Amino acid sequence: MTSSIQVVIPPTTYCSGSYVEGEVRLNFRHLREYGDRFEKIWVTLRGRAICVCADNDSEDCETIPLFDLSRMLWTYGSEYPPRDSDILRLFFRFQLPDDIPPSLLDRAGPGGTAGVMYSLTTVAVRAGGSTRPWTKHTPIVIVPRDNVSPLLTQSLVTGAFAWRTVHKSKQVRRALWGDYATVRIELSVPDVPVFPLFTPVPFKVDVKTTTAKLTRRIKTDGRADSEATQIFPTPPADASEFVFQLVRRTKVRVDKREETIRSVTSCAPCKHVDVDVPSKEWLPTPDALGWSHLSSNQERGVCVQSARYSSKLAFNVPPTFSVGDRLGWEYHLKLKMPFPGSGNDVEVEIPVTIVSGINKPVPRKEHQPHSHNPRLSGWVPSTSELSLPS
């Protein structure tokens, strides 16, 4: 059966301080056909933060009210549709507070749950106190207003920025025996204080591999023989062989109890990855005097191979934020590069601060809610697991 009431809110990512606008459509034809009658209709825009610290034995929970905004839209007999229509359109408009956290739902098994949830609740009270009212919860996506990042990140547009680099070196070997080779990875991002959502962020990855000592033969004409065996390790030939992840660490505090929730989001390059792999280089490493067991046409050395990968990433997550000392989250951009053999993957992380990059509401795709979290059933509708636009 088609409902006599329809709540219409355009799919939008709102920012703090902006207006949430929509309408409730009351179909009088359906009311007459189904014998339904409403005494009054109101809407409430509500924001809540929730902190849960739990283990297998106990659970501590705190709900932090952020705001409650209500408005009565209609009472029986106060207003009717135009003569040429069966629909009465009831418009509403709420202004959001200026300093509120972004929408978020983060959880880790029994350990903890962090939530910042916003929803519009529409209630229509039927005639007769014993009749259950009609209720609809509509999730709202909110991010903090950002008026500053365009000035701080102008260099991302012009390209006139310095790089911020982290690196990791690791010794690896193909099997459980043999000498170690070395891998060094450098991850570089622009040295800017913040990164706005949905904005392409340049990156470059430099990889240098150095084999364990090898032996190669020198031909009679003085030329070195090409390496007959495959060297180990070698940088990935294609950027699809390594993985970017955005790691969020959310700290939740309830009284004296604290939990850290770790969640990982895939973060694939948003543009083609340029790959530059120069020819490998042979570096002779003579043995100590008197210790060489090589013939006159052999030499010892290592093979060095370098590679550079460059492209751009875009972030699509709730911006970095904290709610006092009870709830807060931060991000690290993580690069994981696999190499053959057990335990040879190399990982490196760099901290990033993410901001919304918007100062007014922007349209987004329709939200598809995920499964309901039973812990939030006391105050959050089953459609309130929010995600940012894709």
GITA-V131474 format. One record per pair of residues at least 12 apart in sequence whose ideal C-beta (glycine too) atoms are under 6 Angstrom apart, sorted by the first residue. I is the first residue (numbers start at 1). GAP is how many residues later the second one is. Records with the same first field share a line. If there is no record, write none. Layout:
I: GAP + GAP
This chain:
4: 23 + 26 + 27 + 32
5: 21 + 119
6: 19
7: 17 + 115 + 129 + 131
8: 14 + 15
9: 13 + 129
11: 353 + 355
12: 349 + 351
13: 128 + 349 + 351 + 376
14: 128 + 347
15: 128 + 130 + 343
16: 80 + 82 + 84 + 128 + 129
17: 79 + 81 + 128
18: 78 + 343
19: 74 + 76
20: 74
21: 72
23: 66 + 68
24: 49 + 66 + 98
25: 62 + 64
26: 62
27: 59 + 60
28: 53 + 58
29: 57
37: 90
38: 86 + 88
39: 37 + 86 + 88
40: 35 + 85
41: 32 + 33 + 83
42: 30 + 31 + 81
43: 28 + 49 + 79
44: 26 + 77
45: 24 + 49 + 75
46: 22
47: 19 + 20 + 71
48: 15 + 69 + 331
49: 15 + 67 + 274 + 278
50: 13 + 65
51: 201 + 203 + 275 + 276
52: 60 + 61 + 323
53: 59 + 199 + 201 + 204 + 206
54: 56
60: 194 + 197
62: 192
66: 34
67: 30
69: 25
71: 21
73: 17
74: 16
101: 15 + 220 + 222
102: 41 + 216 + 217 + 219
103: 13 + 38 + 39 + 283
104: 12 + 214
105: 280
106: 144 + 155 + 157
108: 153
111: 148
112: 140 + 147 + 149
113: 262
114: 136 + 138 + 213
117: 263 + 267
118: 22 + 24
119: 18 + 20 + 21 + 262 + 265
120: 18 + 20
121: 16
122: 14
123: 12
137: 244
139: 244 + 245 + 247
141: 245
143: 176 + 213
144: 212
145: 214
146: 209 + 210 + 211 + 213
147: 212
149: 45 + 47 + 206 + 208
152: 41 + 42
153: 39
161: 29
162: 29
163: 25
164: 25 + 27
165: 21 + 23
166: 21 + 182 + 184
167: 19
168: 17 + 178 + 180
169: 15
170: 13 + 176
172: 61 + 167 + 172
174: 58 + 167
179: 33
181: 30 + 31 + 52
182: 28
183: 26 + 50 + 163
184: 24
185: 22 + 152 + 161 + 163
186: 20
187: 18 + 148 + 161 + 163
188: 16
189: 14
194: 159 + 161
195: 157 + 159
196: 159 + 161
197: 118 + 159 + 160
198: 116
199: 158
200: 70 + 112 + 114
201: 111 + 112
202: 110
203: 110
204: 106
205: 104
206: 102
207: 28 + 100
208: 98
209: 24 + 26 + 96
210: 92 + 94
211: 20 + 91 + 92
213: 87
215: 83 + 85
217: 80 + 81
218: 79
231: 72
233: 106
234: 71
235: 70 + 72
239: 34 + 70
242: 95
243: 93
244: 23 + 91
245: 19 + 22 + 89
246: 19 + 21 + 85
247: 17 + 85 + 87
248: 15 + 81 + 83
249: 13 + 81
250: 79
251: 77
252: 75
253: 73
265: 52
267: 46
269: 42 + 44
270: 42 + 44
271: 40 + 41
273: 36 + 38
274: 36
275: 34
276: 32
277: 30
278: 28
280: 23 + 25
281: 23
282: 19 + 21
283: 18 + 19 + 21
284: 15 + 17
285: 15 + 16 + 17
287: 13
315: 39
316: 72
319: 35 + 36 + 37
320: 33 + 34
331: 21 + 23
332: 17 + 19
333: 17 + 19
334: 15
335: 13
364: 25
365: 24
369: 14 + 16
370: 15
